[in-house]
Amino acid sequence: MSIAKWMNPDVAAIRPYEPGRPIEDVAREHGLAPAEICKLASNENPLGVSRLALRAMKRALPEMYLYPDGYGFELRQKLAARTGFAPGQFIFGSGSNEILEFIGHCYMGRDRSIVCSQYAFVVYKLVAQMFGSRILEVSAPTLGHDLPAMAKAIRPDTSIIFICNPNNPTGTLVTDAQVAKFMARVPEDVLVVFDEAYAEICLGKMPDTSRYLREGRNVLILRTFSKAYGMAGMRVGYAMGPAEIISALERARQPFNVNRLAQTGAVAALDDAGFLRRTRTLFRQGREMIEAACDEAGLEYQHSAANFMLIKVGDGTRVTAGLTKRGVIVRPMGGYGLPSYIRVSYGTLAENEKFISALRAETGK
Ligand SMILES: Cc1ncc(COP(=O)(O)O)c(C=O)c1O
């Protein structure tokens, strides 16, 4: 007997998230050696793990028989000291994705709506679907967030607005002045979530969203160790917000959600200013290289503030498949409603070269 009748219809309707394909998977399918393949599909850090984090995690391995500190004391104290916010204004997640789910548990539901931008990070919509919130998607003719239109889209049942800045997958950035005008229009009782997964490596000027937190507004600022610090595999991210919202989110958190190794690594990574600097330099070089190659080949692209960019290639699915066979994994953008684009993450200089020559071969440009 099928148990489908018990399946939650909201969850059943979800089209699962499609991550970048793992290297091992592509190696098996195309008979390639894993070392020949470059994965430029998940906006990871091509320099690897922060060296300070790696050293600290190696040293901490023998302690792994112990549960982690569910409260994340050390990481909390360090972030509090750095940001000037109180220790009670932080919550940690197994990646910032998990925090999006806490937000869903606390502030979404069938009688509510969320506002997000067309082409914004898809997980907001997946979580809203899971919790039954209506999704008010605001069109983005220039690919970036149209903040005045988003403010206008708010309805009396809107509980949350998501601003992804820089936005994945478009790489677009909203400015300080745009955010200020927007915040002046957002009602006090709407939660504004600024997803700043790429803040530390942003190649443009990030707006200062912490100011709204200091002003006592209902905002959450999401950050992650996955990108700038090269710790995507460890799964650790955090949110800063008003103590009231943080303590609500804490109720939805499982006791040991962020593992001990990840916490150790994150604490150490925060001191690795050199790694951050090298990462930013590499991403800037990556952007220059790939933009120059696109200009030369006559391929349209979206100038990006983050470590990836959209390139218009015609048939994104076909080009992605062709690049994969050549050992370069990128992301097709059909799932985002941008079927003529691929998204490429910047790699090492050698990986970027390999991508550029494979792209030229695939597109014939
Ligand atoms: C905009 C944005 N938010 C959140 C995440 C999730 O990051 P993590 O769960 O690894 O912290 C990503 C990952 O790609 C992202 O691009």
The ligand as an SDF file (V2000), in Angstrom:
LIG
                    3D

 16 16  0  0  0  0  0  0  0  0999 V2000
   22.8990   33.4610   -1.7420 C   0  0  0  0  0  0  0  0  0  0  0  0
   23.1970   32.2200   -0.9930 C   0  0  0  0  0  0  0  0  0  0  0  0
   22.6880   32.0600    0.2260 N   0  0  0  0  0  0  0  0  0  0  0  0
   22.9390   30.9630    0.9470 C   0  0  0  0  0  0  0  0  0  0  0  0
   23.7210   29.9540    0.4350 C   0  0  0  0  0  0  0  0  0  0  0  0
   23.9310   28.7450    1.2680 C   0  0  0  0  0  0  0  0  0  0  0  0
   25.1980   28.6640    1.7580 O   0  0  0  0  0  0  0  0  0  0  0  0
   25.5830   27.6670    2.9090 P   0  0  0  0  0  0  0  0  0  0  0  0
   24.3730   26.8700    3.2740 O   0  0  0  0  0  0  0  0  0  0  0  0
   26.6680   26.8390    2.3550 O   0  0  0  0  0  0  0  0  0  0  0  0
   26.0330   28.5450    4.0340 O   0  0  0  0  0  0  0  0  0  0  0  0
   24.2700   30.0670   -0.8340 C   0  0  0  0  0  0  0  0  0  0  0  0
   25.0720   28.9780   -1.3990 C   0  0  0  0  0  0  0  0  0  0  0  0
   25.3570   28.8980   -2.5500 O   0  0  0  0  0  0  0  0  0  0  0  0
   23.9860   31.2350   -1.5720 C   0  0  0  0  0  0  0  0  0  0  0  0
   24.4640   31.4040   -2.8000 O   0  0  0  0  0  0  0  0  0  0  0  0
  1  2  1  0
  2  3  1  0
  2 15  2  0
  3  4  2  0
  4  5  1  0
  5  6  1  0
  5 12  2  0
  6  7  1  0
  7  8  1  0
  8  9  2  0
  8 10  1  0
  8 11  1  0
 12 13  1  0
 12 15  1  0
 13 14  2  0
 15 16  1  0
M  END
$$$$
